Amino acid sequence: MTTAQIDTALWDLGRATGVISLALFTIVVVLGIVTRSGRPLPGLPRFAVSAVHRAASLLAVTFLGVHIVTLTLDPQSKLRWLDSVIPIGSHFRPLWIGLGAAAFDLIIALIVTSLLRHRIGRRTWRAIHWTAYAMWPFAMLHTIGAGTDARAPWLLWVLVGCGVAVFAALGWRTSAGFLDDTDRVTGTRIPSALTRPDRPVTVGQLTGTRGQR
């Protein structure tokens, strides 16, 4: 292969893996919302949803790594290694490349804290995990602003599909009929007497047992 062919292959591979990683991260976000809810998907038990969530996360990070490496090696992209981790300073579309770098930094923070989860504590891990959800809109904006195929019909359909999937999941998660995962997993409900100040609450109501006669 000639140098020009190698450069073209790197450019095409970088663009393709970027779109694939965005689609996979969209699946990760949607499944993260589903896993948080405690509800299994139709035909899949809860542990299977968690397994798919982990597998999609690993694939998304893998494709993202290929995306960064190939575009950094490609001279046409004019990207430096630092541009992938520092959100400012890129010579090529600095705002949009910076958003991509910010998304990548959030992913790194999520990976590191997940590996150290037992040492940093669940509360800290959960706080960082929630902030990592900002990765998805950063990645979307990065694709729209930095991608050379942003006006291509096929990419527009991918972006619309990703947006609809995430916003539909968020809408379901914030709907009035949503059950919190604690209530779903334990199968317990708050006794109605707790919401009625005019009625005393007995030990039996709180423990779910009947009093001894």
C-alpha positions as CSV (number, residue, x, y, z in Angstrom):
1,M,0.0,0.0,0.0
2,T,1.2,3.5,-0.8
3,T,1.4,6.3,1.8
4,A,-1.7,7.9,0.4
5,Q,-3.7,4.7,0.7
6,I,-2.6,4.2,4.3
7,D,-3.6,7.7,5.2
8,T,-7.0,7.2,3.6
9,A,-7.5,3.9,5.4
10,L,-6.6,5.6,8.7
11,W,-9.0,8.4,8.0
12,D,-11.9,6.1,7.1
13,L,-11.2,3.8,10.0
14,G,-11.1,6.8,12.4
15,R,-14.4,8.1,11.2
16,A,-16.1,4.7,11.2
17,T,-14.9,3.8,14.7
18,G,-16.0,7.2,16.0
19,V,-19.6,6.6,14.9
20,I,-19.6,3.1,16.1
21,S,-18.3,4.2,19.6
22,L,-21.1,6.8,19.8
23,A,-23.7,4.2,19.0
24,L,-22.3,1.9,21.6
25,F,-22.1,4.6,24.2
26,T,-25.7,5.4,23.5
27,I,-26.6,1.7,24.3
28,V,-24.5,2.0,27.4
29,V,-26.4,5.1,28.6
30,V,-29.8,3.5,27.8
31,L,-28.9,0.3,29.5
32,G,-27.5,2.2,32.5
33,I,-30.9,3.8,33.0
34,V,-32.6,0.4,32.6
35,T,-30.2,-1.2,35.1
36,R,-30.8,1.6,37.6
37,S,-34.5,1.1,37.4
38,G,-34.3,-2.5,38.5
39,R,-36.6,-3.6,35.7
40,P,-35.5,-6.4,33.4
41,L,-35.9,-6.0,29.6
42,P,-38.6,-8.2,28.0
43,G,-37.1,-11.6,27.5
44,L,-34.0,-10.9,29.5
45,P,-33.3,-11.3,33.2
46,R,-31.8,-8.5,35.2
47,F,-28.3,-10.1,35.3
48,A,-28.4,-10.4,31.5
49,V,-29.1,-6.6,31.2
50,S,-26.1,-5.9,33.4
51,A,-23.9,-8.3,31.3
52,V,-24.9,-6.6,28.1
53,H,-24.2,-3.2,29.7
54,R,-20.7,-4.3,30.6
55,A,-20.0,-5.8,27.2
56,A,-21.3,-2.7,25.4
57,S,-19.1,-0.6,27.6
58,L,-16.0,-2.6,26.8
59,L,-16.7,-2.5,23.1
60,A,-17.4,1.2,23.2
61,V,-14.1,1.9,24.9
62,T,-12.3,-0.3,22.5
63,F,-13.7,1.4,19.4
64,L,-13.0,4.8,21.0
65,G,-9.4,3.8,21.5
66,V,-9.1,2.8,17.8
67,H,-10.8,6.1,16.9
68,I,-8.3,8.2,18.8
69,V,-5.2,6.2,17.7
70,T,-6.1,6.2,14.0
71,L,-7.0,9.9,13.7
72,T,-3.9,10.9,15.7
73,L,-1.7,8.8,13.3
74,D,-3.4,10.2,10.3
75,P,-1.7,13.4,9.0
76,Q,-4.9,14.6,7.4
77,S,-6.7,15.1,10.8
78,K,-4.0,17.4,12.1
79,L,-4.5,16.1,15.7
80,R,-1.9,15.7,18.4
81,W,-1.9,13.1,21.2
82,L,-2.6,15.9,23.8
83,D,-5.7,16.9,21.9
84,S,-7.4,13.7,22.9
85,V,-7.1,14.4,26.6
86,I,-6.8,18.2,26.9
87,P,-10.1,20.0,26.0
88,I,-8.4,23.1,24.7
89,G,-5.5,23.9,22.3
90,S,-6.5,21.9,19.3
91,H,-5.5,23.5,16.0
92,F,-8.4,21.8,14.2
93,R,-11.9,22.8,15.2
94,P,-10.8,23.4,18.9
95,L,-14.3,23.7,20.4
96,W,-15.6,20.4,18.9
97,I,-12.4,18.5,19.4
98,G,-12.3,19.9,23.0
99,L,-15.8,18.4,23.7
100,G,-14.5,15.0,22.4
101,A,-11.5,15.3,24.8
102,A,-13.8,16.2,27.7
103,A,-15.9,13.1,26.9
104,F,-12.8,11.0,26.8
105,D,-11.6,12.4,30.2
106,L,-15.0,11.5,31.8
107,I,-14.7,8.0,30.4
108,I,-11.2,7.6,31.9
109,A,-12.5,8.9,35.3
110,L,-15.3,6.4,35.2
111,I,-12.9,3.5,34.4
112,V,-10.4,4.4,37.0
113,T,-13.0,4.9,39.8
114,S,-14.8,1.7,38.8
115,L,-11.5,-0.2,39.3
116,L,-11.0,1.5,42.7
117,R,-14.7,1.3,43.7
118,H,-14.1,-0.8,46.8
119,R,-11.4,1.7,48.0
120,I,-13.1,5.1,47.3
121,G,-16.5,4.0,48.6
122,R,-19.9,3.5,46.9
123,R,-21.1,7.1,47.4
124,T,-18.0,8.7,45.7
125,W,-18.2,6.1,42.9
126,R,-21.9,6.9,42.3
127,A,-21.3,10.6,42.2
128,I,-18.6,10.3,39.6
129,H,-20.7,7.7,37.7
130,W,-23.6,10.2,37.4
131,T,-21.3,13.0,36.2
132,A,-20.0,10.6,33.6
133,Y,-23.4,10.7,31.9
134,A,-22.3,14.2,30.6
135,M,-20.0,12.2,28.3
136,W,-22.9,11.3,26.0
137,P,-24.0,14.9,25.0
138,F,-20.3,15.9,24.7
139,A,-19.8,13.0,22.3
140,M,-22.9,13.9,20.3
141,L,-21.8,17.5,19.9
142,H,-18.2,16.3,19.1
143,T,-19.6,14.1,16.3
144,I,-21.8,16.9,14.9
145,G,-19.1,19.6,15.0
146,A,-15.9,17.7,14.3
147,G,-17.2,15.0,12.0
148,T,-16.7,15.6,8.3
149,D,-19.8,13.5,7.6
150,A,-22.1,15.6,9.8
151,R,-24.4,16.5,6.8
152,A,-24.4,13.0,5.4
153,P,-28.0,11.5,5.5
154,W,-26.8,8.2,7.1
155,L,-25.0,10.0,9.9
156,L,-28.0,12.2,10.5
157,W,-30.1,9.1,11.0
158,V,-27.6,7.7,13.4
159,L,-27.6,10.9,15.4
160,V,-31.4,11.1,15.5
161,G,-31.7,7.4,16.5
162,C,-29.2,7.9,19.3
163,G,-31.0,11.1,20.5
164,V,-34.4,9.5,20.5
165,A,-33.2,6.4,22.4
166,V,-31.6,8.4,25.2
167,F,-34.4,10.9,25.6
168,A,-37.0,8.2,25.5
169,A,-35.2,6.4,28.3
170,L,-34.9,9.6,30.3
171,G,-38.5,10.4,29.7
172,W,-39.5,6.9,31.0
173,R,-37.1,7.3,34.0
174,T,-38.7,10.6,35.0
175,S,-42.3,9.6,34.4
176,A,-44.8,9.6,37.2
177,G,-45.4,5.8,36.9
178,F,-41.7,4.9,37.4
179,L,-40.9,2.6,40.4
180,D,-37.6,3.1,42.2
181,D,-35.3,0.2,42.1
182,T,-35.4,-0.3,45.8
183,D,-39.1,-0.8,45.8
184,R,-38.9,-3.1,42.8
185,V,-36.1,-5.3,44.2
186,T,-37.4,-5.6,47.8
187,G,-41.0,-5.8,46.8
188,T,-41.9,-3.6,49.9
189,R,-44.0,-0.5,49.9
190,I,-44.3,2.3,52.4
191,P,-47.3,1.6,54.7
192,S,-50.1,4.0,54.0
193,A,-50.2,4.9,57.6
194,L,-46.9,6.7,57.2
195,T,-48.6,9.2,55.0
196,R,-51.5,9.6,57.3
197,P,-50.5,11.6,60.4
198,D,-53.9,11.0,62.0
199,R,-53.2,7.3,62.3
200,P,-50.5,5.8,64.5
201,V,-47.8,3.5,63.0
202,T,-47.3,0.2,64.7
203,V,-44.2,-2.0,64.7
204,G,-46.1,-4.6,62.7
205,Q,-46.7,-2.1,59.9
206,L,-43.0,-1.2,59.7
207,T,-41.8,-4.8,59.8
208,G,-44.5,-6.4,57.8
209,T,-45.5,-8.7,60.6
210,R,-48.6,-9.0,62.7
211,G,-48.6,-8.2,66.4
212,Q,-48.8,-11.0,68.9
213,R,-52.1,-11.4,70.7
